């Protein structure tokens, strides 16, 4: 039996973050290379097609998060019968949904391509590629299901290793195929191969995790209803986030063409890391809070939420600050000197919007843990629709720059945080003391990047100024708490040990 108790919530949070940073590094390297190898227009086509796949992935109906929530509670109670029903029923459901979605997208892919791409030169490439990656959906549904089961057991250590290795292999292959001038359908086929390999490895991991847990194949109609009810509200939340995160690229493509969509996507790929990296450490919250709730540990839930809010705010500041400050340099790296000025302006605006709404991650994941995904769904949908409508309206009125500012509408999701503090009976003043410094700091960094005219400074002065501002931001947002947190984190990882994690991974495959 694999021991799942030796990794604490804090250690899992760090491991998830390290994996996310590794994937970010790979992304930062691969995006400018893909822009150069494929060209801005073809890169825009590739981005739009992937957005279609991610939006179609909504047909998973939130079952992965439902599995994590209920399976973590089953394990906390040591209820193996219920755990068997949760695992079996969720797998049957995601398999059916994934198969139907893949078939449906394949049948409709020619209609989708004709609707999205007005230029004949791009249609054949897009048609072949979308036909191939439509079959990716079933594999991704299985992948999400396996990761949800691992998350319920707080085995983010192995999950992070598998997903980071998969991301690296994926990007290396895509760049190599793009370098030799392969068609987009070859890149799509490579995505299928790598995702299939990732699913296989996750299955081997789960085989070892479930060993000795007395799990049986137990499909339950009642469990299916429970999972689907929870998943339905989570689906609505995912609908809002996915439409906001990927619908914008489709809007930009329809209004301004695939070349501008490629430029916009390159900038967004950097800004979105504010949300991705600041939220990754908080992905461990739902199973932990769900377990605390079932054990009636409500004071622990409030404590977890306050600490996660502080951590989330600090990470948002630390990730958004270099994007604001170094926007011209990042833009030049991404798209070259010709488009760097426009891209830097877009990047700063998107980073401001993403920085604001990313401060709601603690509330989002905590709401899942306490069993109130409905507030995520409600405000995710409202924020997404408001943002997309703003993009369309401002695109007509003010062109590309106006459309970019439409992203700010998604900041409405911050209301989730304030809904949650009522649910967990947290004092508003205690929460605002933790929340307000980070939102003020993001606003100040944005103003500095727009109006300070720091580009005239020499390189050494820029670097010195940047680090002084970062240190000041850390002290303002978290004071000495952050330093204490880092020391405690290092000490815990030292006690936990990296070698035991590697040892567990080796055992999985040596016994598998």
Buried (B, 14 or more C-beta within 10 A) or exposed (E): EBEBEBBBBBBBBBBBBBBBBBBBEBBBBBBBBBBBBBBBBBBBBBBBBBBBBBBBBBBBBBBBBBBBBBBBBBBBEEEBEBBBBBBBBBBEBBBEBBBEBBBBBBEBBBEBBEEBBEEEEBBBBBBBBBBBBBBBBBBBBBBBBBBBBBBBBBBBBBBBBBBBBBBBBBBBBBBEBBEEEBBBBBBBBBBBEBBBBBBEBBEBBBEBBBEEBEBEEBEBEEBBEBBBEBBBBBBBBBBBBBBBBBBBBBBBBBBBBBBBBBBBBBBBBBBBBBBBBBBBBBBBBBBBBBBBBBEEBEEBBBEBBBBBBBBBBBBBBBBBBBBBBBBBBBBBBBBBEEBBEBBBBBBBBBBBBBBBBBBBBBBBBBBBBBBBBBBBBBBBBBBBBBBBEBBBEBBEEEEBEBBBBBBBBBBBBBBBBBBBBEBBEBEEEEBEEBBEBBBBBBEBBBEBBBEEEBEEEEEEEBEEBBEEBBEEBBEBBBEEBBEEBEEEBEEBBEEBEEEEBEEBBEEBEEEE
